[in-house]
Amino acid sequence: MTLKLWLLFFSLYICVSEWPFAAFSPMLNNKKILLGVCGSIAAYKSALLVRALVKAGAEVRVVLTPDATHFITPLTLATLSKNPVYTQYFEAETGVWSNHVELGLWADYLLIAPASANTIGKMANGLCDNLLTAVYLSAKCPVFFAPAMDLDMWKHETTQDNIKRLKSFGHTLIAPNKGELASGLYGEGRMAEPDEIVALLKQEISKNLPLLGKKVLVTAGPTYEAIDPVRFIGNHSSGKMGFALAEEMTALGAEVTLITGPTAEKTAFNLHRIDVVSANDMLQACTEAFEHCDITIMSAAVADYTPVNVAEQKIKKQDSAFSIELKKTTDILAQLGRQKREGQLLIGFALETENEEAYAKEKLNKKNLDLIVLNSLKDEGAGFKGDTNKITIINRQLDKVEFDVKSKKMVAKDICAEILKLAVR
């Protein structure tokens, strides 16, 4: 079987198989990873690596050296990464120029795997004769490199000196494994396996996550208070704000429990989600989870009242007027405020229509909160359902920070930044 035919079959296998790739990872989610692939038989592993990174949540772009295209096709990596693959500065057929500076600045991380002895030497000495080395010299991000070469090449003094020089630049070596090599020799030189590379990336990234090891509780969405088997009392909360907060907290390294009322929102993050319906359901779930949490963010719009009696059968339309007797629900935020122990942070929300700031400050003090997030239905772009919000954050000293209208994802970042000021000291 020719090499090209073998690569074709391998590409098809990768696209359809259920390989044990890395699961979704908050450490890699939305991270921009530029993968450089050099000319080496180990280049076939780059297909597995791209798939693993994408499944872990990363956005991946690939740069191939000219020699790498002999070992794996750009089409394979473009299919797996869902992005164009770059091989040279200028595509004569299309007239497209690959801007090495933009590529280098785009990346959060530059990963070169496999890194050949030739490319390692160029990197160590500032040589720049292809697109990948030009991107490398333009990159401002952390650099990881996973060598792949034969035993004697790996052990050569020049290679080892080049490795030491790259490490002195602050680059991270992903050491090769021992094993059978393409030459038939046995020893060091095999590129690390894709799962090992992904694990090391996650480990390095996690070192800079401020909430690593912290447990966070976030509530989201409305509650539905049943009137009969088909009707309920509810509100217009979509859950978008709470879900954005849960995702941002996860991205900061926290172990997140998301307790949500009925909502169509979904999250790709690997977090513990608990679905509830009524205020009482949410009360029980929050009471159980709160004890173990370092930070609690109560963004759910919990019903203040619930029917005294719930009809067992659908209520028929008969009289011209109909009344429902309601009773107060338990104030979950106030109860958690009473249970709060030293070291725990409790953040509440206040959606108001009048005397907004006065009500928010009263709620902050009365319910023993560390921060309160205020928004007003009077403000354009704030409130339920929409994708934007406009908030003011007030702390225990009654200092306030006001923000302009932003997307709820960006609002979540602002809220979490204020929480970090209290959580990380």
C-alpha positions as CSV (number, residue, x, y, z in Angstrom):
1,M,0.0,0.0,0.0
2,T,1.4,3.4,-0.9
3,L,1.8,6.1,1.7
4,K,-0.8,8.3,0.2
5,L,-3.4,5.5,0.1
6,W,-2.6,4.6,3.7
7,L,-3.1,8.2,4.7
8,L,-6.4,8.3,2.9
9,F,-7.7,5.2,4.8
10,F,-6.3,6.6,8.1
11,S,-8.1,9.9,7.5
12,L,-11.4,8.2,6.9
13,Y,-10.9,6.1,10.1
14,I,-10.2,9.2,12.2
15,C,-13.3,11.0,10.9
16,V,-15.7,8.2,11.7
17,S,-14.2,6.3,14.6
18,E,-14.9,6.8,18.3
19,W,-11.3,7.1,19.5
20,P,-10.9,7.6,23.3
21,F,-10.2,11.3,22.9
22,A,-10.0,13.9,25.6
23,A,-13.3,15.0,27.0
24,F,-14.5,18.5,27.1
25,S,-12.3,20.6,29.3
26,P,-12.9,24.0,30.9
27,M,-9.1,24.6,30.8
28,L,-9.1,24.3,27.0
29,N,-12.6,25.7,26.2
30,N,-12.4,28.6,23.7
31,K,-8.6,28.6,23.9
32,K,-7.0,29.4,20.5
33,I,-4.4,26.8,19.8
34,L,-2.1,27.0,16.7
35,L,-0.7,23.6,15.9
36,G,2.5,23.4,13.9
37,V,3.2,20.1,12.2
38,C,6.6,19.2,10.9
39,G,7.9,16.6,8.4
40,S,7.9,13.4,10.4
41,I,6.2,10.0,10.3
42,A,4.7,11.0,13.7
43,A,2.7,13.6,11.8
44,Y,-0.1,11.0,11.6
45,K,-0.7,11.6,15.3
46,S,-1.5,15.3,14.6
47,A,-4.9,14.1,13.3
48,L,-5.6,12.5,16.6
49,L,-4.3,15.5,18.4
50,V,-6.5,18.0,16.5
51,R,-9.5,15.9,17.2
52,A,-8.7,15.6,20.9
53,L,-8.2,19.4,21.2
54,V,-11.4,20.2,19.4
55,K,-13.4,17.8,21.6
56,A,-11.8,19.4,24.6
57,G,-13.3,22.7,23.5
58,A,-10.3,24.4,21.8
59,E,-10.4,26.4,18.6
60,V,-7.6,24.9,16.5
61,R,-5.8,26.1,13.4
62,V,-3.0,24.2,11.8
63,V,0.2,25.2,10.0
64,L,2.1,22.5,8.0
65,T,5.7,22.7,6.9
66,P,6.2,21.8,3.3
67,D,7.7,18.4,4.3
68,A,4.7,17.7,6.6
69,T,2.4,17.5,3.6
70,H,4.2,14.3,2.5
71,F,3.0,12.6,5.7
72,I,-0.5,14.0,6.3
73,T,-2.8,15.9,4.0
74,P,-4.1,19.4,4.7
75,L,-7.6,18.2,3.9
76,T,-7.5,15.7,6.8
77,L,-6.5,18.4,9.3
78,A,-8.9,21.0,7.8
79,T,-11.8,18.6,8.2
80,L,-10.9,17.7,11.8
81,S,-10.1,21.3,12.9
82,K,-13.0,22.9,10.9
83,N,-10.6,25.6,9.8
84,P,-8.4,26.1,6.8
85,V,-4.9,24.6,7.0
86,Y,-1.9,26.8,6.2
87,T,1.1,25.5,4.3
88,Q,2.8,28.4,2.7
89,Y,2.9,32.2,2.6
90,F,1.1,32.6,-0.7
91,E,-1.3,30.3,-2.5
92,A,-0.6,31.0,-6.2
93,E,-3.8,29.4,-7.4
94,T,-6.1,31.4,-5.2
95,G,-4.0,34.5,-4.5
96,V,-4.5,34.1,-0.8
97,W,-1.7,35.4,1.4
98,S,-1.3,33.8,4.9
99,N,-0.3,36.5,7.3
100,H,2.2,35.0,9.7
101,V,2.0,38.0,12.0
102,E,-1.8,37.7,12.4
103,L,-1.6,33.9,12.9
104,G,1.1,34.4,15.6
105,L,-0.9,37.0,17.4
106,W,-4.2,35.1,17.1
107,A,-3.0,32.1,19.2
108,D,-3.3,31.7,22.9
109,Y,-0.9,28.8,22.7
110,L,1.5,27.6,19.9
111,L,2.0,23.9,19.9
112,I,4.5,22.3,17.6
113,A,3.8,18.5,17.4
114,P,5.6,16.7,15.9
115,A,8.7,19.0,16.2
116,S,11.4,17.8,13.9
117,A,15.1,18.2,14.6
118,N,15.3,20.5,11.6
119,T,12.5,22.8,12.9
120,I,13.9,22.8,16.5
121,G,17.2,23.9,15.1
122,K,15.6,26.7,13.2
123,M,13.6,27.9,16.2
124,A,16.6,27.9,18.5
125,N,18.7,29.9,16.0
126,G,16.1,32.3,14.6
127,L,16.0,30.9,11.1
128,C,12.9,31.6,9.1
129,D,12.5,29.9,5.8
130,N,8.8,28.7,5.9
131,L,5.5,29.8,7.2
132,L,5.7,27.9,10.5
133,T,9.0,29.4,11.6
134,A,7.8,32.8,10.6
135,V,4.7,32.3,12.7
136,Y,6.9,31.1,15.6
137,L,9.0,34.3,15.5
138,S,5.8,36.4,15.4
139,A,4.0,34.6,18.3
140,K,3.6,36.3,21.7
141,C,2.0,33.4,23.4
142,P,3.4,30.4,25.4
143,V,5.1,27.8,23.1
144,F,5.0,24.0,23.6
145,F,7.0,21.6,21.4
146,A,6.8,17.8,21.2
147,P,9.9,16.4,19.5
148,A,9.8,13.4,17.2
149,M,12.9,12.0,15.6
150,D,15.2,8.9,15.6
151,L,17.2,7.9,18.6
152,D,20.6,9.2,17.4
153,M,19.2,12.5,16.2
154,W,17.5,13.0,19.6
155,K,20.7,12.2,21.5
156,H,23.0,14.4,19.3
157,E,24.7,17.2,21.2
158,T,23.4,19.8,18.7
159,T,19.8,18.7,19.2
160,Q,20.2,18.7,23.0
161,D,21.8,22.2,22.9
162,N,18.9,23.4,20.8
163,I,16.4,21.9,23.3
164,K,18.1,23.6,26.2
165,R,18.1,26.9,24.3
166,L,14.3,26.7,23.6
167,K,13.7,25.9,27.3
168,S,15.7,28.9,28.2
169,F,13.3,31.0,26.1
170,G,10.5,29.8,28.4
171,H,9.1,27.2,26.0
172,T,7.7,24.0,27.4
173,L,9.3,20.7,26.2
174,I,6.8,17.8,25.9
175,A,9.4,15.1,26.2
176,P,9.4,12.2,23.7
177,N,8.6,8.6,24.8
178,K,10.7,5.5,24.6
179,G,9.6,2.9,22.1
180,E,10.1,1.4,18.7
181,L,11.2,4.0,16.1
182,A,10.6,4.2,12.4
183,S,14.2,3.2,11.8
184,G,13.7,0.0,13.7
185,L,15.7,1.1,16.7
186,Y,14.3,1.2,20.2
187,G,14.7,4.2,22.4
188,E,13.8,7.9,23.0
189,G,12.4,9.8,20.1
190,R,8.7,8.8,19.8
191,M,6.4,11.8,19.9
192,A,4.3,11.9,23.1
193,E,0.8,10.5,22.5
194,P,-2.0,13.0,21.8
195,D,-3.8,12.3,25.2
196,E,-0.5,13.0,27.0
197,I,0.0,16.3,25.1
198,V,-3.6,17.4,25.9
199,A,-3.1,16.4,29.6
200,L,0.1,18.5,29.8
201,L,-1.6,21.5,28.2
202,K,-4.4,21.3,30.6
203,Q,-2.0,21.0,33.5
204,E,0.0,24.0,32.4
205,I,-3.1,26.1,31.8
206,S,-4.6,25.2,35.1
207,K,-1.7,26.6,37.0
208,N,-3.0,30.1,36.1
209,L,-6.7,29.5,36.9
210,P,-7.5,31.6,40.0
211,L,-10.5,29.5,41.1
212,L,-8.9,26.1,40.7
213,G,-10.1,23.9,43.6
214,K,-13.0,26.2,44.6
215,K,-16.6,25.0,44.6
216,V,-19.1,27.3,43.2
217,L,-23.0,27.2,43.3
218,V,-24.9,29.1,40.6
219,T,-28.7,29.3,40.3
220,A,-30.4,30.2,37.1
221,G,-33.8,30.5,35.3
222,P,-37.3,30.9,36.7
223,T,-39.4,28.6,38.9
224,Y,-42.8,27.3,38.0
225,E,-45.4,27.2,40.7
226,A,-48.1,24.7,39.7
227,I,-51.8,25.7,39.7
228,D,-53.0,22.5,38.3
229,P,-51.4,19.7,36.2
230,V,-51.1,22.0,33.1
231,R,-50.9,25.6,34.4
232,F,-48.4,27.4,36.5
233,I,-47.3,30.8,37.9
234,G,-43.9,31.8,36.5
235,N,-41.8,34.7,35.1
236,H,-39.9,35.6,31.9
237,S,-36.4,34.6,33.1
238,S,-34.6,32.7,30.3
239,G,-31.7,31.6,32.5
240,K,-29.1,33.1,30.1
241,M,-27.4,35.2,32.8
242,G,-27.0,32.3,35.2
243,F,-25.7,30.0,32.5
244,A,-23.2,32.6,31.4
245,L,-22.0,32.9,35.1
246,A,-21.7,29.2,35.4
247,E,-19.6,29.0,32.3
248,E,-17.3,31.8,33.3
249,M,-16.8,30.4,36.7
250,T,-15.9,27.0,35.2
251,A,-13.5,28.7,32.8
252,L,-11.8,30.2,35.8
253,G,-11.2,26.7,37.2
254,A,-14.0,26.3,39.7
255,E,-16.0,23.1,40.2
256,V,-19.5,24.4,39.4
257,T,-22.9,23.2,40.5
258,L,-25.6,24.8,38.4
259,I,-29.2,24.6,39.8
260,T,-31.6,25.7,37.1
261,G,-35.3,26.1,36.8
262,P,-37.1,25.3,33.5
263,T,-35.1,26.8,30.6
264,A,-34.1,26.0,27.1
265,E,-30.5,27.0,27.8
266,K,-27.7,24.5,27.5
267,T,-24.0,24.5,28.4
268,A,-21.3,22.5,26.8
269,F,-19.2,22.8,29.9
270,N,-18.5,19.8,32.1
271,L,-20.3,21.0,35.2
272,H,-22.8,19.4,37.6
273,R,-26.3,20.5,36.5
274,I,-29.4,20.0,38.7
275,D,-32.8,20.7,37.1
276,V,-35.6,21.8,39.3
277,V,-39.1,23.2,38.7
278,S,-40.6,24.9,41.8
279,A,-39.2,27.3,44.4
280,N,-39.4,24.5,47.0
281,D,-37.4,22.2,44.6
282,M,-34.7,24.9,44.3
283,L,-34.7,25.5,48.1
284,Q,-34.0,21.9,48.8
285,A,-31.3,21.7,46.1
286,C,-29.6,24.9,47.2
287,T,-29.7,24.0,50.9
288,E,-28.0,20.7,50.2
289,A,-25.3,22.2,47.9
290,F,-24.6,25.4,49.7
291,E,-22.8,23.8,52.7
292,H,-20.0,22.6,50.4
293,C,-19.5,25.7,48.3
294,D,-17.0,28.5,48.6
295,I,-18.9,30.9,46.3
296,T,-22.7,31.0,45.7
297,I,-24.2,33.2,43.0
298,M,-28.0,33.4,43.2
299,S,-29.1,34.7,39.9
300,A,-32.3,32.6,39.6
301,A,-35.7,34.5,39.5
302,V,-37.4,32.5,42.2
303,A,-41.2,33.0,42.6
304,D,-42.1,35.0,45.7
305,Y,-45.5,33.3,46.0
306,T,-46.9,29.9,45.3
307,P,-50.6,28.6,45.3
308,V,-51.8,27.3,48.7
309,N,-53.7,24.4,47.0
310,V,-52.8,22.7,43.7
311,A,-55.7,21.1,41.8
312,E,-55.2,17.5,41.1
313,Q,-57.1,17.8,37.8
314,K,-57.2,20.5,35.2
315,I,-59.4,23.4,36.3
316,K,-62.2,23.9,33.9
317,K,-63.2,27.3,32.6
318,Q,-66.6,28.0,34.2
319,D,-66.9,31.2,36.2
320,S,-66.2,34.7,34.7
321,A,-63.8,35.3,37.6
322,F,-61.3,33.1,39.2
323,S,-59.0,33.6,42.2
324,I,-56.1,31.7,43.6
325,E,-55.0,31.9,47.2
326,L,-51.2,32.3,47.4
327,K,-48.7,31.9,50.1
328,K,-45.1,33.2,50.4
329,T,-42.3,30.9,49.3
330,T,-39.2,30.5,51.5
331,D,-36.7,33.3,50.8
332,I,-33.8,31.0,49.7
333,L,-31.3,33.9,49.6
334,A,-32.1,35.0,53.1
335,Q,-31.9,31.5,54.4
336,L,-28.5,30.9,52.9
337,G,-27.4,34.3,54.3
338,R,-28.3,33.0,57.8
339,Q,-26.4,29.7,57.1
340,K,-23.3,31.4,55.7
341,R,-20.1,30.6,57.5
342,E,-16.9,32.6,57.6
343,G,-15.1,32.4,54.3
344,Q,-18.1,31.8,52.1
345,L,-19.1,34.4,49.6
346,L,-22.8,34.9,48.8
347,I,-23.9,37.0,45.8
348,G,-27.5,38.1,45.1
349,F,-29.4,39.8,42.3
350,A,-31.9,42.6,42.5
351,L,-34.2,43.3,39.5
352,E,-36.1,46.5,40.4
353,T,-38.5,48.9,38.7
354,E,-38.3,51.8,41.3
355,N,-36.0,53.1,44.0
356,E,-33.6,50.6,42.6
357,E,-30.4,51.4,44.5
358,A,-32.1,51.8,47.8
359,Y,-33.9,48.4,47.5
360,A,-30.6,46.8,46.4
361,K,-28.7,48.1,49.4
362,E,-31.4,47.1,51.8
363,K,-31.4,43.6,50.3
364,L,-27.6,43.4,50.5
365,N,-27.6,44.2,54.3
366,K,-30.7,42.3,55.2
367,K,-29.7,39.0,53.5
368,N,-26.1,39.0,54.6
369,L,-24.7,39.3,51.1
370,D,-21.1,40.1,50.0
371,L,-22.2,41.6,46.6
372,I,-25.5,42.4,45.0
373,V,-25.9,42.8,41.3
374,L,-28.6,45.4,40.5
375,N,-30.4,45.8,37.2
376,S,-33.5,47.8,36.4
377,L,-36.3,47.1,33.9
378,K,-36.2,50.8,33.1
379,D,-32.8,50.4,31.5
380,E,-32.8,49.6,27.8
381,G,-31.0,46.3,27.2
382,A,-31.5,45.0,30.7
383,G,-33.7,42.4,32.2
384,F,-35.2,39.0,31.2
385,K,-35.0,37.1,27.9
386,G,-32.6,39.3,26.0
387,D,-28.9,38.6,25.2
388,T,-27.7,41.8,26.9
389,N,-27.8,43.3,30.4
390,K,-26.9,46.5,32.2
391,I,-25.8,46.2,35.8
392,T,-24.5,47.9,38.9
393,I,-22.5,45.9,41.5
394,I,-22.6,47.0,45.1
395,N,-20.4,45.6,47.9
396,R,-20.7,45.5,51.7
397,Q,-19.0,48.8,52.0
398,L,-21.8,50.2,49.7
399,D,-19.2,51.0,47.0
400,K,-20.7,50.6,43.6
401,V,-19.4,49.9,40.1
402,E,-21.6,50.7,37.2
403,F,-21.4,49.0,33.8
404,D,-22.7,49.9,30.3
405,V,-25.0,47.6,28.4
406,K,-23.1,44.5,27.3
407,S,-23.8,40.9,26.2
408,K,-24.6,38.6,29.1
409,K,-21.4,36.7,28.5
410,M,-19.4,39.9,29.0
411,V,-21.6,40.9,32.0
412,A,-20.7,37.5,33.5
413,K,-17.0,38.3,33.1
414,D,-17.5,41.7,34.9
415,I,-19.4,40.0,37.8
416,C,-16.8,37.3,38.1
417,A,-14.0,39.9,38.1
418,E,-15.6,41.6,41.1
419,I,-16.0,38.3,42.9
420,L,-12.4,37.4,42.3
421,K,-11.4,40.6,44.2
422,L,-13.0,39.1,47.2
423,A,-12.1,35.4,46.6
424,V,-8.5,35.7,45.7
425,R,-6.5,37.6,48.2
